[in-house]
């Protein structure tokens, strides 16, 4: 579903993901771009103190939300001003998002 922030919440639970992943590399496949890392929290996107946090605004990211489901978001996006994950990435309810393991 798409939450009130415009983030895409999938039906892929963290438990399912970990059971299938078994430590393998993965890629979240969606249109138009893929994501290769699931972050532990939104704030984890800023991996370097060398760059200001503002540098990361607008970056796509994936996390497991508080309910334990995979969520696709845009860091610090404002849906009413610049758009949200669903509008900026062109993702809609029922679009296919898959995880490919290698």
Biotite code that builds the C-alpha atoms (Angstrom):
import biotite.structure as struc

atoms = struc.array([
    struc.Atom([0.000, 0.000, 0.000], chain_id="A", res_id=1, res_name="UNK", atom_name="CA", element="C"),
    struc.Atom([0.996, 3.646, -0.139], chain_id="A", res_id=2, res_name="UNK", atom_name="CA", element="C"),
    struc.Atom([1.121, 5.362, 3.253], chain_id="A", res_id=3, res_name="UNK", atom_name="CA", element="C"),
    struc.Atom([0.157, 8.975, 4.008], chain_id="A", res_id=4, res_name="UNK", atom_name="CA", element="C"),
    struc.Atom([3.767, 10.091, 3.337], chain_id="A", res_id=5, res_name="UNK", atom_name="CA", element="C"),
    struc.Atom([3.699, 8.518, -0.134], chain_id="A", res_id=6, res_name="UNK", atom_name="CA", element="C"),
    struc.Atom([6.054, 5.682, 0.864], chain_id="A", res_id=7, res_name="UNK", atom_name="CA", element="C"),
    struc.Atom([5.471, 2.305, -0.752], chain_id="A", res_id=8, res_name="UNK", atom_name="CA", element="C"),
    struc.Atom([4.919, -0.452, 1.819], chain_id="A", res_id=9, res_name="UNK", atom_name="CA", element="C"),
    struc.Atom([5.290, -3.969, 0.421], chain_id="A", res_id=10, res_name="UNK", atom_name="CA", element="C"),
    struc.Atom([3.967, -7.286, 1.699], chain_id="A", res_id=11, res_name="UNK", atom_name="CA", element="C"),
    struc.Atom([7.543, -8.548, 2.183], chain_id="A", res_id=12, res_name="UNK", atom_name="CA", element="C"),
    struc.Atom([8.142, -9.012, 5.895], chain_id="A", res_id=13, res_name="UNK", atom_name="CA", element="C"),
    struc.Atom([11.551, -8.833, 7.535], chain_id="A", res_id=14, res_name="UNK", atom_name="CA", element="C"),
    struc.Atom([11.102, -12.385, 8.792], chain_id="A", res_id=15, res_name="UNK", atom_name="CA", element="C"),
    struc.Atom([10.351, -13.689, 5.268], chain_id="A", res_id=16, res_name="UNK", atom_name="CA", element="C"),
    struc.Atom([13.271, -11.742, 3.860], chain_id="A", res_id=17, res_name="UNK", atom_name="CA", element="C"),
    struc.Atom([15.770, -13.118, 6.398], chain_id="A", res_id=18, res_name="UNK", atom_name="CA", element="C"),
    struc.Atom([14.516, -16.702, 5.988], chain_id="A", res_id=19, res_name="UNK", atom_name="CA", element="C"),
    struc.Atom([14.958, -16.582, 2.215], chain_id="A", res_id=20, res_name="UNK", atom_name="CA", element="C"),
    struc.Atom([18.099, -14.409, 2.095], chain_id="A", res_id=21, res_name="UNK", atom_name="CA", element="C"),
    struc.Atom([20.276, -16.662, 4.260], chain_id="A", res_id=22, res_name="UNK", atom_name="CA", element="C"),
    struc.Atom([23.025, -14.026, 4.126], chain_id="A", res_id=23, res_name="UNK", atom_name="CA", element="C"),
    struc.Atom([23.095, -13.786, 0.318], chain_id="A", res_id=24, res_name="UNK", atom_name="CA", element="C"),
    struc.Atom([23.457, -10.534, -1.607], chain_id="A", res_id=25, res_name="UNK", atom_name="CA", element="C"),
    struc.Atom([20.218, -9.105, -2.932], chain_id="A", res_id=26, res_name="UNK", atom_name="CA", element="C"),
    struc.Atom([18.724, -6.382, -5.071], chain_id="A", res_id=27, res_name="UNK", atom_name="CA", element="C"),
    struc.Atom([15.257, -4.860, -4.743], chain_id="A", res_id=28, res_name="UNK", atom_name="CA", element="C"),
    struc.Atom([13.916, -4.721, -8.288], chain_id="A", res_id=29, res_name="UNK", atom_name="CA", element="C"),
    struc.Atom([11.347, -2.102, -9.227], chain_id="A", res_id=30, res_name="UNK", atom_name="CA", element="C"),
    struc.Atom([10.770, 0.426, -11.937], chain_id="A", res_id=31, res_name="UNK", atom_name="CA", element="C"),
    struc.Atom([12.640, 2.631, -12.753], chain_id="A", res_id=32, res_name="UNK", atom_name="CA", element="C"),
    struc.Atom([15.624, 1.963, -10.469], chain_id="A", res_id=33, res_name="UNK", atom_name="CA", element="C"),
    struc.Atom([16.747, -0.818, -8.168], chain_id="A", res_id=34, res_name="UNK", atom_name="CA", element="C"),
    struc.Atom([17.966, -0.642, -4.562], chain_id="A", res_id=35, res_name="UNK", atom_name="CA", element="C"),
    struc.Atom([20.860, -2.755, -3.317], chain_id="A", res_id=36, res_name="UNK", atom_name="CA", element="C"),
    struc.Atom([20.762, -2.032, 0.426], chain_id="A", res_id=37, res_name="UNK", atom_name="CA", element="C"),
    struc.Atom([18.110, -2.102, 3.133], chain_id="A", res_id=38, res_name="UNK", atom_name="CA", element="C"),
    struc.Atom([18.927, 0.433, 5.822], chain_id="A", res_id=39, res_name="UNK", atom_name="CA", element="C"),
    struc.Atom([18.237, -0.147, 9.525], chain_id="A", res_id=40, res_name="UNK", atom_name="CA", element="C"),
    struc.Atom([16.638, 3.338, 9.806], chain_id="A", res_id=41, res_name="UNK", atom_name="CA", element="C"),
    struc.Atom([16.081, 6.474, 7.746], chain_id="A", res_id=42, res_name="UNK", atom_name="CA", element="C"),
    struc.Atom([18.987, 8.203, 9.471], chain_id="A", res_id=43, res_name="UNK", atom_name="CA", element="C"),
    struc.Atom([21.400, 5.463, 8.371], chain_id="A", res_id=44, res_name="UNK", atom_name="CA", element="C"),
    struc.Atom([21.477, 6.930, 4.858], chain_id="A", res_id=45, res_name="UNK", atom_name="CA", element="C"),
    struc.Atom([24.052, 9.484, 6.013], chain_id="A", res_id=46, res_name="UNK", atom_name="CA", element="C"),
    struc.Atom([26.993, 7.090, 6.193], chain_id="A", res_id=47, res_name="UNK", atom_name="CA", element="C"),
    struc.Atom([29.701, 9.732, 6.172], chain_id="A", res_id=48, res_name="UNK", atom_name="CA", element="C"),
    struc.Atom([30.240, 12.701, 8.425], chain_id="A", res_id=49, res_name="UNK", atom_name="CA", element="C"),
    struc.Atom([32.224, 14.183, 5.548], chain_id="A", res_id=50, res_name="UNK", atom_name="CA", element="C"),
    struc.Atom([29.023, 15.309, 3.810], chain_id="A", res_id=51, res_name="UNK", atom_name="CA", element="C"),
    struc.Atom([26.156, 17.276, 5.351], chain_id="A", res_id=52, res_name="UNK", atom_name="CA", element="C"),
    struc.Atom([22.869, 15.396, 5.828], chain_id="A", res_id=53, res_name="UNK", atom_name="CA", element="C"),
    struc.Atom([21.259, 17.714, 3.270], chain_id="A", res_id=54, res_name="UNK", atom_name="CA", element="C"),
    struc.Atom([23.412, 16.004, 0.615], chain_id="A", res_id=55, res_name="UNK", atom_name="CA", element="C"),
    struc.Atom([21.280, 12.863, 0.944], chain_id="A", res_id=56, res_name="UNK", atom_name="CA", element="C"),
    struc.Atom([17.878, 14.531, 0.559], chain_id="A", res_id=57, res_name="UNK", atom_name="CA", element="C"),
    struc.Atom([15.956, 13.018, -2.330], chain_id="A", res_id=58, res_name="UNK", atom_name="CA", element="C"),
    struc.Atom([17.823, 9.691, -2.268], chain_id="A", res_id=59, res_name="UNK", atom_name="CA", element="C"),
    struc.Atom([15.718, 6.549, -2.600], chain_id="A", res_id=60, res_name="UNK", atom_name="CA", element="C"),
    struc.Atom([16.012, 4.049, 0.219], chain_id="A", res_id=61, res_name="UNK", atom_name="CA", element="C"),
    struc.Atom([14.566, 0.855, 1.605], chain_id="A", res_id=62, res_name="UNK", atom_name="CA", element="C"),
    struc.Atom([13.942, 0.019, 5.257], chain_id="A", res_id=63, res_name="UNK", atom_name="CA", element="C"),
    struc.Atom([11.849, -2.389, 7.275], chain_id="A", res_id=64, res_name="UNK", atom_name="CA", element="C"),
    struc.Atom([9.198, -0.200, 8.875], chain_id="A", res_id=65, res_name="UNK", atom_name="CA", element="C"),
    struc.Atom([7.904, -0.410, 12.455], chain_id="A", res_id=66, res_name="UNK", atom_name="CA", element="C"),
    struc.Atom([5.398, -3.087, 11.408], chain_id="A", res_id=67, res_name="UNK", atom_name="CA", element="C"),
    struc.Atom([8.253, -5.167, 9.966], chain_id="A", res_id=68, res_name="UNK", atom_name="CA", element="C"),
    struc.Atom([7.491, -4.740, 6.253], chain_id="A", res_id=69, res_name="UNK", atom_name="CA", element="C"),
    struc.Atom([9.804, -3.610, 3.477], chain_id="A", res_id=70, res_name="UNK", atom_name="CA", element="C"),
    struc.Atom([9.201, 0.050, 2.682], chain_id="A", res_id=71, res_name="UNK", atom_name="CA", element="C"),
    struc.Atom([10.508, 2.128, -0.229], chain_id="A", res_id=72, res_name="UNK", atom_name="CA", element="C"),
    struc.Atom([10.917, 5.833, 0.521], chain_id="A", res_id=73, res_name="UNK", atom_name="CA", element="C"),
    struc.Atom([12.655, 9.032, -0.523], chain_id="A", res_id=74, res_name="UNK", atom_name="CA", element="C"),
    struc.Atom([14.860, 10.537, 2.194], chain_id="A", res_id=75, res_name="UNK", atom_name="CA", element="C"),
    struc.Atom([13.383, 13.773, 3.557], chain_id="A", res_id=76, res_name="UNK", atom_name="CA", element="C"),
    struc.Atom([10.844, 14.062, 0.774], chain_id="A", res_id=77, res_name="UNK", atom_name="CA", element="C"),
    struc.Atom([7.937, 16.447, 1.212], chain_id="A", res_id=78, res_name="UNK", atom_name="CA", element="C"),
    struc.Atom([4.935, 15.039, -0.679], chain_id="A", res_id=79, res_name="UNK", atom_name="CA", element="C"),
    struc.Atom([3.166, 18.402, -0.891], chain_id="A", res_id=80, res_name="UNK", atom_name="CA", element="C"),
    struc.Atom([6.199, 20.273, -2.282], chain_id="A", res_id=81, res_name="UNK", atom_name="CA", element="C"),
    struc.Atom([8.479, 17.958, -4.258], chain_id="A", res_id=82, res_name="UNK", atom_name="CA", element="C"),
    struc.Atom([6.688, 14.619, -4.286], chain_id="A", res_id=83, res_name="UNK", atom_name="CA", element="C"),
    struc.Atom([6.955, 11.283, -2.549], chain_id="A", res_id=84, res_name="UNK", atom_name="CA", element="C"),
    struc.Atom([8.330, 7.840, -3.336], chain_id="A", res_id=85, res_name="UNK", atom_name="CA", element="C"),
    struc.Atom([5.225, 6.790, -5.209], chain_id="A", res_id=86, res_name="UNK", atom_name="CA", element="C"),
    struc.Atom([5.103, 9.941, -7.363], chain_id="A", res_id=87, res_name="UNK", atom_name="CA", element="C"),
    struc.Atom([8.865, 10.457, -7.850], chain_id="A", res_id=88, res_name="UNK", atom_name="CA", element="C"),
    struc.Atom([9.607, 6.794, -8.588], chain_id="A", res_id=89, res_name="UNK", atom_name="CA", element="C"),
    struc.Atom([6.399, 6.264, -10.549], chain_id="A", res_id=90, res_name="UNK", atom_name="CA", element="C"),
    struc.Atom([5.266, 3.424, -8.296], chain_id="A", res_id=91, res_name="UNK", atom_name="CA", element="C"),
    struc.Atom([1.613, 2.738, -7.644], chain_id="A", res_id=92, res_name="UNK", atom_name="CA", element="C"),
    struc.Atom([-0.496, 0.412, -5.540], chain_id="A", res_id=93, res_name="UNK", atom_name="CA", element="C"),
    struc.Atom([-0.129, -3.179, -6.778], chain_id="A", res_id=94, res_name="UNK", atom_name="CA", element="C"),
    struc.Atom([3.029, -2.499, -8.826], chain_id="A", res_id=95, res_name="UNK", atom_name="CA", element="C"),
    struc.Atom([5.421, -5.424, -8.644], chain_id="A", res_id=96, res_name="UNK", atom_name="CA", element="C"),
    struc.Atom([8.469, -5.088, -6.407], chain_id="A", res_id=97, res_name="UNK", atom_name="CA", element="C"),
    struc.Atom([10.676, -8.159, -6.131], chain_id="A", res_id=98, res_name="UNK", atom_name="CA", element="C"),
    struc.Atom([13.852, -9.105, -4.322], chain_id="A", res_id=99, res_name="UNK", atom_name="CA", element="C"),
    struc.Atom([16.432, -11.004, -6.358], chain_id="A", res_id=100, res_name="UNK", atom_name="CA", element="C"),
    struc.Atom([19.048, -12.976, -4.441], chain_id="A", res_id=101, res_name="UNK", atom_name="CA", element="C"),
    struc.Atom([22.444, -14.005, -5.768], chain_id="A", res_id=102, res_name="UNK", atom_name="CA", element="C"),
])
